[in-house]
């Protein structure tokens, strides 16, 4: 196929690209585009190939800060875009966004688009080193995004922060409701009668509220022995990652069960009652929450950008302050005292998913903007 219809998607893992963007890929292919995935290869490469994607392995370390290694990463992206000569480049997450946008600008006449999937821990570290890192990253963002045709944001607070810092221009900004969710794949199921299982699905990062969830479970476990508390998700590297030893210490003397990383989260959500994400990470719009909404689960999450938009407080769940395990426990206890809330709030969650977060509607906005 001609490069005139070739789209390169730049991501930091092929597994996340396969999980979070398969519907976008299908929509692009339906529009007769050739899709190339430029991302570090992992077990999901074959899944992408079955979708019709060409995969180009990119050796990119998400957590490296070594200048020479990062220069090599940038040159690898530059070389790949020079080989593929796409009509459009769409990149996701911080390093791919910066490197792909700079490379497209260097090569010229290569329309670049970026998606800011949240701010991560960039604005959480107020040490001198954290502030220095933030200034450096903002300088790179400003340089990289200057020639982007459009920059997609998953919540209004992130776009406003980028605009205030002059990292983007108003005409570049497109705000979308997260990645969307496939309402057919994540279909509503009747919850088990009076199910009192609270499940947290997240990468095991400190900022995802793992310790706060464990503390809330400890506070409620003795008074409500029928309650179950479950954590699902992979261990992560980097400075925010929780070590196995730290994780074991968090869960000691709590009723929390750890189920590891699951290839298919749907059976776990079907068996649970309430979805919990007490994050204070710089979220875009958490895909895990959208999947829970679509499956008809009440959601308890924090009152922060990207999360607060998914919950009508007291209607389809509860919003709690970040880093407050006591208030989190209070919110969970409301379900234990009144189990009928699981069904009534879950019905509203499903309706909210259908109204705001249908993945096909979200992808149409993205493709039309490109």
BELPE-V426360 format. One line per field, one symbol per residue. phi: phi as a letter, one per 30 degrees, with the letter a starting at -180 (. if undefined). burial: 1 if it has 16 or more other ideal C-beta (glycine too) atoms within 10 Angstrom, else 0. A space follows every 50 residues. Layout:
phi->???
burial->???
This chain:
phi->.dddbcccccbcaddddddcbdddddddddciccccccaedbddeddddd djcdcbdcdbcdcdbdeddddddddddeddddddhddbbbbbiededddd dddddddihbecbbbccjchceccdcddddddddddddddeedddecddb bcbcaddddddddddhdbcedddbcbdidibddddcddbddeehdcccbc caddceddiddddddddddceddbdddcbbcblddbdidcdcdddddddd ddibddccciccdbddeddddccbcbbddbddddbdddddddeddicdbc bcdbejcdddbceicclbcbddibdddddddddddddbeddedddddddd dddddcbedddddddddddd
burial->00000111111111111101111110110000111111111001100100 10101101011000000001001101110110010111111111111111 11111000011111111111110000000000010011011001101111 11111011101100001100011101111111100101101000111111 11111111111111111111100100111111100100011100001001 10011100000000100011011111111111111111111111111111 11011111111100011111010110111011101100001110110111 01100111100110011001
